[in-house]
Amino acid sequence: MTTVAERWRAVRAAIDAECETLGRNPDDVTLVTVTKFHPASLVRELIEAGARDFGESRHQDAAPKVAEIGDDTIRWHFVGQIQSNKAKAIAQYASVLHSLDRPSVVAALRTSESHVDGFIEVNLTDDPARGGVMGETALLELAALITEVPAITLRGVMAVAPLTGSADHAFAELQRLSGILATVHPGATDISAGMSNDWQVALRYGATHLRIGTAITGNRPAVG
Ligand SMILES: *Cc1c(COP(=O)(O)O)cnc(C)c1O
């Protein structure tokens, strides 16, 4: 049995090694450890080991956990779907919102007093019911709305690879959209992509933020 701290160190070391192979600077790659559905005690073990970036996906679970941990030297990343009426509350504890996916969520942050970095979630499937903007026109439209909101600094694009099909194909498309976004918004060059099963692929296509859960935490407890 390995501990969660050991697995975090092993994943970080594997990322650093992969960066070396790719000729990329490991400092440019943020490992976001996704701790959704896990207790505060697990997050504390990881803080002890040196982890600083944590991902959560449900506001009702994240808010009490963040409060219980009460450590303002770490950064919380919100990676799940954001309900518009919860957006401002989420921005109070999350430094980074990875899943800005529609105008209503952006509009809800117009009056936010907490500042956040934001990624636009891109839908790489053919299914409009999945989260995220579809295509470059929708991407640039949402980006334009975001730049009118003082509380959000636009960082780039985010996506989850489709369950079927090649991750290579999906992340190549995400990198292409990232390039288009960056021509209009030169500060928005980051790419949030890659999870436990496909982070190596995402790194090859320029990912700067890897969102890794189960490879570090082990299986998630059943969701109630
Ligand atoms: C849960 C989740 C992850 C982490 O997934 P793993 O397969 O456990 O690494 C990453 N991104 C998002 C958006 C998630 O919801």
The ligand as an SDF file (V2000), in Angstrom:
LIG
                    3D

 15 15  0  0  0  0  0  0  0  0999 V2000
  -13.0160   14.4160  -11.4020 C   0  0  0  0  0  0  0  0  0  0  0  0
  -12.4130   15.3210  -12.3990 C   0  0  0  0  0  0  0  0  0  0  0  0
  -11.0530   15.2300  -12.7200 C   0  0  0  0  0  0  0  0  0  0  0  0
  -10.1270   14.1640  -12.1550 C   0  0  0  0  0  0  0  0  0  0  0  0
  -10.4310   12.9370  -12.7500 O   0  0  0  0  0  0  0  0  0  0  0  0
   -9.5400   11.6130  -12.4620 P   0  0  0  0  0  0  0  0  0  0  0  0
   -9.9210   10.6990  -13.5660 O   0  0  0  0  0  0  0  0  0  0  0  0
   -9.9660   11.1280  -11.1250 O   0  0  0  0  0  0  0  0  0  0  0  0
   -8.1140   12.0100  -12.5050 O   0  0  0  0  0  0  0  0  0  0  0  0
  -10.5520   16.1460  -13.6270 C   0  0  0  0  0  0  0  0  0  0  0  0
  -11.3320   17.0880  -14.1930 N   0  0  0  0  0  0  0  0  0  0  0  0
  -12.6390   17.2030  -13.9020 C   0  0  0  0  0  0  0  0  0  0  0  0
  -13.4390   18.2560  -14.5790 C   0  0  0  0  0  0  0  0  0  0  0  0
  -13.2240   16.3200  -13.0130 C   0  0  0  0  0  0  0  0  0  0  0  0
  -14.5310   16.4260  -12.7470 O   0  0  0  0  0  0  0  0  0  0  0  0
  1  2  1  0
  2  3  1  0
  2 14  2  0
  3  4  1  0
  3 10  2  0
  4  5  1  0
  5  6  1  0
  6  7  2  0
  6  8  1  0
  6  9  1  0
 10 11  1  0
 11 12  2  0
 12 13  1  0
 12 14  1  0
 14 15  1  0
M  END
$$$$
